[in-house]
Amino acid sequence: MPDFISPLFWYLLTIGILVTVHEWGHFAVARRCGVKVLCFSVGFGRALYSRIGKDGTEYRLALIPFGGYVKMLDEREQEVTAELQAYAFNRQTVGKRFAIVAAGPLANLILCIALLWTAFVLGVPELRALLGPSTGLAQEAGFEIGDELIAIDGTPVQAWNDALPTLALAAMDRRPIDIQVTTLAGSPENRRLALNALPEDYTQDRLLQEIGFKPFFAEALPIIGQIQKAGPADGALRPGDRITAIEGIAIAQFGDIPKVLADKSSSGRNLRVEVLRDGVLLAFLIAPVQVSQDGQTLWRLGVGSLNATKTVQYRPLQALPAALTRTYDMTRDSLAVIKRLLTGAASVDNLSGPIGIARAADSQASWGVSPFLGFLAAISLALCIMNLLPIPLLDGGHLLYFAYEWATGKAPAESVQAIGQYIGIFLLAGLLGIAIFNDFFRIIS
């Protein structure tokens, strides 16, 4: 199967769900307010599928999968007979028009919360904020393999998903931050990361590499994370020890340990296990134990690797406040990034277009249902926030016009609205162009 088929499928599914929900919000409230809906379209351009419902609305699936629209009866766009004028959008009160337009972003917000609730009930596998080998600024700050980020500038961190936005915003502001960690030995420590020392031209979408952080999930180092109580290694080895050799055979990855034990344990004697602890090379004589698993005889030291993932799961009632909290945090971080984009602190290189969304959707889907639902929730919230920006053509631009009309008692002049449309087209075309350019640049770089 060609490499683009899977990302294309997940992109179409993602856009299909989010656009349908967004436009359904407009559609449902318009119908509730007595406005006649002429067309409900998912996608733009030529119709691939179309049917006329009993309500007289045309429901269509269109060729270009970049959005959708709900077309309502409106005297500004077509001739409206006298008997239908009461059902025209432009004849409704400011309050009704405001509600109809706001319903689309609101539907995406509700969908975000619902998706996060579902994901939390199912259980979301997340990467613990564990560190592999540090370089650069992180190494200078004293970060070590196995450090787990617990809080950044007082903001609690449960996983890398929590750490990345806070790190990114602090890096954009170029300010030093305090990071609380738990070491492999279990002791809490504070480290100060000098993000003000980042170079002026650092690459924002490669933030971890620029700082010198490497998530531990990318490592296969033979570092001990757990010791089996009363097991062979109990009392000798400790969490945080890095096994360097067994019986003189170098251990490069944790997966090498069972192979060496299988080869060297048949004599039943103690094996020489060499470990690196706090920079000091130590050696211990340990007798592996024999276990039976799936009909096979295996040898074990009674040690486990660091678990780089954990599952975040809640009961249904507990999942709702967790989903609301996560939605609030994502909204706050998104608005903070938008503010920095406007001031120039954040680079437009951070923007992603359809290709970036397709690749991210495919990646998250490969992790399972819950990660994909979390991704859908994030994109749904982004769609909500983007549409509420006060840019003509977007819902936020229309809401701004309605607010002006409510405050002054009259709508903005048609010439002003026309200029606004041109400004909106220019801004959106520019943003989309930058996003698509970034997508292609990431592919070829």
N, C-alpha and C positions, 0 to 999 in steps of 0.2 A: 504493500500500500504506500503511495507517495507520502512524503513527510508532511505535506501541507493539508492532507485530508483531515487528520484528527484535530489540529488547531482550528481549521475552518468549521468543522462540525461544532466544536465547543463554543466558538465565537458566535455562530448563528443561533445556537441554543441560548447563550447568554443574552445577546441583543434581543432575541425574540421574546424571552420572558420579561426582561426589564422594560422594553418599549411597550409591550402589550399591557403591562400593569400600569405604566405611566399614562398611556392614552386612555385606558379604561377608567382611570380616575377622572380625567376630563369628561369622558363620555357619560359616566354614571351620574355625576353631579349636574351636567347639562340636561340630561333627561329629567332628573329630579326637579330642576328649576323650570321645566316646561319648554326648553329650547329644542328645536328640531335638528337632529344630527343627520347630515347628508352622507357622510363617508367616514368610516373608521378604517384607517390604513396602517398596517405594520410594514414599514419600508417606504421608499419613494420610487417614483418613475412608473414604468409600465407594469400593469397588473399581471402577476403570474396566476392568481386565483381571485375570483370575485363572485359574490352572490348578493342578492338583494333580500334582506330580512323582511319579516312580516311587518316590522315597524317602519319600513321604507328606507332604512339605512343601508348603504352599500358597504359590505365588509370585504376588504381586499388584503391580499398578500402581494407586496410589490417587489420589484427586482433589486433595488439598491438598499442593502441592509444597514443603513446608517442612522435610522431613526424611524419616525412615523408621525402621524397627524390625525386629528379629528376635525373634519370640516363641518361647520355648523351653518345653518341658514343665517345670512347676514346681508342686510340691504346695501352695505358698502361694497359687496362683491358681486351681487347679482340682483336681477329684478325679483321682487317679492310681491305676490298678490295680496290684496287687502285682507283676505281671510286668513292669511298665514303670517301677517306682520307681528301678531302677538307672540309668535314662536321664534322670532328672529333674535339672535344673540345681541345685536346692538340695541334692541328695544328693552332689554332687561335692566333692572336697577344696578347701580354700581356694586352693591353688595353681592348680588347674584353673579355678576360677571367676575368679580374678584374671586368668589368661591369656586367657580368653574375653572378658572385658570390655575388657582392655587392647588386644586385637587390632584393634578398630575404629580408635582413634586411630593405632595403629602402621601400619595399612594406609594411612591418609591421609598419614602421614609418608613411607612408602616411595613412594607415588604422587607426592608432591611432588618427591622426588629424581629419580624416573624421568622426570617431565615436564620438569624443568629440564635433565636430561641430554639429552633429545631436542631441546629448544629450542636448547641450546648446540651440538649437532652440526649442526642445520639452519642455525644462525646467527641471532642475535637483534639486530635493529636497535634501537639505544639512542640516546637524545638526549645528546650531549656536554654537559657542564656549562658551556656557554658563556653569557655574560651579554649581554643587550641593554642599553639605557639604564637606569642605576640611579637610584633616588630614595630619599628618606628616610635611614634608617640606613645603607643600603648606599652611598649617594652620599657621606655624611659619612665613611665608612670608606675612601673613595678608589677604590671599584670602578668600572671603566670598561667601555665596550662592547668585547666581544671577549675579556675576561678569561675564562680557563678555570679552574674550580676543580680543583685537583690533590689537595689534602688538607684535611680539616677536623679540627682538634685532633689532628693526627697520623694520622688515619684516611684511607687512600688513597681517592680518588674517581675513578671511571672515567666515570661518567655521572650524570645527574640522579637516577636510581634509587638511587644510592649516597649522594648528597648530602642528599636530602630527610629520611630518618630521622634522620641525625645532627643536621641543623639543627633538626628538630622537637623532639628531646629536649633540646637545649641551650636552645631557646627556652622550653620548659616549665620548665626549671630556672632560667631567667633569669640566665644567666651569659655573660660575654663569651667569645668564642672566637677563636682564630687560624686564619686560612684562607690556605693557600698557593695562589697562582694563577700561571698563565703568561700573560703579556700577549700581545697580537697581535704585538708585535715579537719575541716568543720569550724574553723575560727572565723569570726567576722572581722573584716578589715576595711579601711577606707582608703581609696586611691583618688588622686586628683589628676584629671586628664586635661592637658593644656591644649584645648581645641583652638585657642587663639594663636597657636603656633602653626596651624595648617597653612600651606602655601596659598597665595591669593587665587591661583588658577587650579585649585584642587577639583577633582571630578566628583560632583555631588552624587551621581548615581552609582559611584563606587566608593561610598563613604567608609565602609568597614576596612577595605584595603588601604584607603588613605590614612585612616587612624592607626592601622596596624592590628586590628582585631581579626581573628579567624575563628568562626564558630566551630565548636568541637565536633559537630556532626560531620564535618569534612575530613576529620582525622580518623585513622584506624590505629592510633597509638596504643601500646600495651600498658595502659595506665589502669591501676586497680581502682575500682569504684566501690566495691562491696567485698566484705570478708565474711564467709560462712561461719556462723557461730559454732565453736567446737570442731571446725573443719581442720584439715591438715595445716593450713597457713595461719590459723588463728593464733595470736600471740607472737607471731614472727613478722609477717607482712602487715602493712597498714594501707588504708585508702590513700591514694596519692602516689604510692610507690610505682615506679616505672620499671617493669621487668625488662632487663636488657639481655639476659642469656639464661639458658637452662642446660646444665651439663656442657657448658662451653659453646653451645649452639646459639647464635645471635637470634634474638626475637625482635622482629621489626614491626609486626602487627599483632593485635590481640588474637587474631585467628590462627597465628602460628603456634600458640601454646598447646592446644589439643594434639596437634600433629607431632610435636616433639615429645609430649608425654606418652603418646601411643608408642613411640619408637623406643623410649628410654625407660619405661616403667615396668617392663615385663620381668625384670630381675627382682622387683619388689624392694629394692634398696632405696635409701634416701637419695634424693637428687639435689644437686647444687643449684640453687636458684639465686641469680644475681639481680639486684635491683638498684635503681638510682633513687636516693631519698635526700631531699634538700641539698642536692649537688654532690652528695657523697655516695660512692659505690660501696654497697654492702653485699654480703653473701650469706645464705642460709641453707641448711640441710633440711629438706622437707620430704616426707614420704607421701606420695599421692595415694588417694584411695580409689578402689575399683568400684564402678557402678555399672548397672545394667540398664540400658535404655533402648527401647524398640528392638529387643533381641540382640543388641550389640554390647560388647564389653568396652567401657570407656574409662579413662583415668582422669581424675580431677584434683586440682589443688585446693578447691574451695574458695576461689576468688571470682569476682564478676567484674565486667568492664563498666565504665561510666555509662549510665543510661542517658542518652542525649535527648530523648523525647519523653513527654508525659502527656497523659490524656486529661483534658479539662472537661469535666462532666458534672451536670447538676440535675437534681430532680425537677420535674416540670414547674413547680411553684418557685423554686429558687432560680430557675433559668431565666425568668422574666426580668427581675432586677439586674441580673448579669448581662442580659442582652441590652437593656436600657443603658447600663453603665458603659458597655463597649461602644454603643452607638454614640453616646455623648463624647467619649474619648476620641473616636474617629472624626466626629464633627469638629471638635476643638482643634485637632491636629490639622485637618484639612483647611480650616479657616486661617490657621496660623501660616500654612504654606502659601495660601493665596495672598495673604498680606505681604509676605516676603517676596512673592513674585512681582507684586506691584511696586515694591520698593527697590527691587533689583537684587536683594540678598539671596533669593533663590533663583537658580538657573532654569531657563526654559528647556534645558536638556532633560529635565525631570518629566516633561510631558510625554505621554505615550498615546499612540493612535490605535487604529483597528488591529494592526499586526501585533503590537505589544499586548493588547487585550486578548487576542487569539492565543498567543503563546502562553500568557499567564493563565488563561482559562484551561488550556490543555495541561499545563503543569499541575495546577491545583486539582483537576479532575483525576490525574494519575495517582494522587495521594488518597483519594477516597471521596465518599459522599459528603462528609462533614466539612473537609477543607474546601470543597467546591461550593458548598452552601455559604461558607464564610466569605469566599471570594465574591459570589453573587451579591451578598449583603453589602460588601465594600463598594462594588461598582454601582449598586442601586443607590447607596447614599451619595456617591459622587455625582450621579445623574441628578439627584434631588438638589444638591448644593449648586451644581453648575447651572441648572435651569432657574434657580432663584437669583442668580447674579443679575444686577440691573442693566442688562444689555438688551437693546432692542432686538426683536425677533425671538428672544427667549421669553419664558414665562415671567421671569423677573422684570423684564422691560415692560411688559403689559401691566404687571401689578404696580409698577411705578407710575404709569399713566393713570391707572384707576385711583391710586392714592392722591395724585394731583387733582383729579376730577372731584374726588370726595372732599378734598380740602377747599377747593376754589369754587365748586359748583359748576364747572364747565370742563370739557375735555380739552387736552392740548390741541393746538391748531393742526390741521392736516399737514401743513408744510413742515411743521416741527416733527410730526410722526414720520413723514417721508424721509427727512434727513436722518432721523434715528434709524430707519430701516437700512439706509445705505451704510451708516456707521456700524450697525450690527453685522451686516453682511461682510464688511471689511474685517472686523475683529474676528468673527468666527472662521472666515476663510483663512486668515492669518494663523490662528491657533491650530486649525486642522492641518494646514500646510507644515507648520513646525513639528507637530506631533508625528505626521507621516514621515517627514525627513528624519526625525529621531529614530523611528522604527527601522528605516532602511540603513541608517548609519550603524545602529547596533548590530544588524545582521552582517554587514560587511566588515565591521571592525573586530 
